[in-house]
């Protein structure tokens, strides 16, 4: 019986092989294009300041997923504000006056939390012979060229009964405050902890502090509007970590201070004192500050805005109500209740 014949098997032609290869490459590119790229973590700028340390405490306690949130520390001063303006970060810890400036300049910040309220941590440090605010007349005052520096200066001069023409302003970066004092370039400095402690070592004494202007210096956590719209889940995760860290601070202040103090080059005693000069609103307090009709924070920001306009620190009004996003706190509260 004749063997069954099988069809001859010929290798595919080179052109056919190339065609199949091209099809596979095309399908591969289609699959890659359809696969969403992994999201980069949120980049949040927060400089070395006791009121911002709960953010870093949250990271150290493992409450912040590094795939969702990355904290970026800049040198003391205005670098966080500059990084936000330049688009280097997605959000930042900033003072209320800085946030109003960003809003006026069209950078679309959205406030997602109140980090702290200054109650004595912002100060004027002066030479021993300067014993009263009126003694500042004719003196050289070191001040950072920032919104906060200008704002606090305006309030100090108001209490002193002086104007800018009555003093000599010396623009001084925050990191240079103690050196400028030591070198004799300034007679007084507008500063805050931990720079205050370095100045005390050099013999300066505290002439004025922010407890005399309660509620006027507020630090806020802000993110860009588009980030909040696109990455709300990651922002909620950031806030959950922050409030978790504040809860830990309340339950175990000693170990919390032990963790936080070295990051800002302060002793545990100095850091504990700094915390006493700050209000650190927890989740419940943030809900009260950022919700309502109108929210209390809106009233505070409006007062600060009006003062800035009068002092020439802001060139026009800001729609304050549109800056506050207290609704995100509801999602955080629901997470905490689980």
Rosetta blueprint (number, residue, H / E / L):
1 X L
2 X L
3 X L
4 X L
5 X L
6 X L
7 X L
8 X L
9 X L
10 X L
11 X L
12 X L
13 X L
14 X H
15 X H
16 X H
17 X H
18 X H
19 X H
20 X H
21 X H
22 X H
23 X H
24 X H
25 X H
26 X H
27 X H
28 X H
29 X H
30 X H
31 X H
32 X H
33 X H
34 X H
35 X L
36 X L
37 X L
38 X L
39 X L
40 X L
41 X L
42 X E
43 X E
44 X E
45 X E
46 X L
47 X L
48 X L
49 X L
50 X H
51 X H
52 X H
53 X H
54 X H
55 X H
56 X H
57 X H
58 X H
59 X H
60 X H
61 X L
62 X L
63 X L
64 X L
65 X L
66 X L
67 X L
68 X L
69 X E
70 X E
71 X E
72 X E
73 X L
74 X L
75 X L
76 X L
77 X L
78 X L
79 X H
80 X H
81 X H
82 X H
83 X H
84 X H
85 X H
86 X L
87 X L
88 X L
89 X L
90 X L
91 X E
92 X E
93 X E
94 X E
95 X E
96 X H
97 X H
98 X H
99 X H
100 X H
101 X H
102 X H
103 X H
104 X H
105 X L
106 X L
107 X L
108 X L
109 X E
110 X E
111 X E
112 X E
113 X E
114 X E
115 X E
116 X E
117 X E
118 X E
119 X L
120 X L
121 X L
122 X E
123 X E
124 X E
125 X E
126 X E
127 X L
128 X L
129 X L
130 X L
131 X L
132 X L
133 X H
134 X H
135 X H
136 X H
137 X L
138 X L
139 X L
140 X E
141 X E
142 X E
143 X E
144 X L
145 X L
146 X L
147 X H
148 X H
149 X H
150 X H
151 X H
152 X H
153 X H
154 X H
155 X H
156 X H
157 X H
158 X H
159 X H
160 X H
161 X L
162 X L
163 X L
164 X H
165 X H
166 X H
167 X L
168 X E
169 X E
170 X E
171 X E
172 X L
173 X L
174 X H
175 X H
176 X H
177 X H
178 X H
179 X H
180 X H
181 X H
182 X H
183 X L
184 X L
185 X L
186 X L
187 X L
188 X E
189 X E
190 X E
191 X E
192 X E
193 X L
194 X L
195 X H
196 X H
197 X H
198 X H
199 X H
200 X H
201 X H
202 X L
203 X L
204 X L
205 X E
206 X E
207 X E
208 X E
209 X E
210 X H
211 X H
212 X H
213 X H
214 X L
215 X L
216 X L
217 X L
218 X E
219 X E
220 X E
221 X E
222 X E
223 X E
224 X E
225 X H
226 X H
227 X H
228 X H
229 X H
230 X H
231 X L
232 X H
233 X H
234 X H
235 X H
236 X H
237 X H
238 X H
239 X H
240 X H
241 X H
242 X H
243 X H
244 X H
245 X H
246 X H
247 X H
248 X H
249 X H
250 X H
251 X H
252 X L
253 X H
254 X H
255 X H
256 X H
257 X H
258 X H
259 X H
260 X H
261 X H
262 X H
263 X H
264 X H
265 X L
266 X L
267 X L
268 X H
269 X H
270 X H
271 X H
272 X H
273 X H
274 X H
275 X H
276 X H
277 X L
278 X E
279 X E
280 X L
281 X L
282 X L
283 X H
284 X H
285 X H
286 X H
287 X H
288 X H
289 X H
290 X H
291 X L
292 X E
293 X L
294 X L
295 X E
296 X H
297 X H
298 X H
299 X H
300 X H
301 X H
302 X H
303 X H
304 X H
305 X H
306 X H
307 X H
308 X H
309 X H
310 X H
311 X L
312 X L
313 X L
314 X L
315 X L
316 X L
317 X L
318 X L
319 X L
320 X H
321 X H
322 X H
323 X H
324 X E
325 X L
326 X L
327 X L
328 X H
329 X H
330 X H
331 X H
332 X H
333 X H
334 X H
335 X H
336 X H
337 X H
338 X L
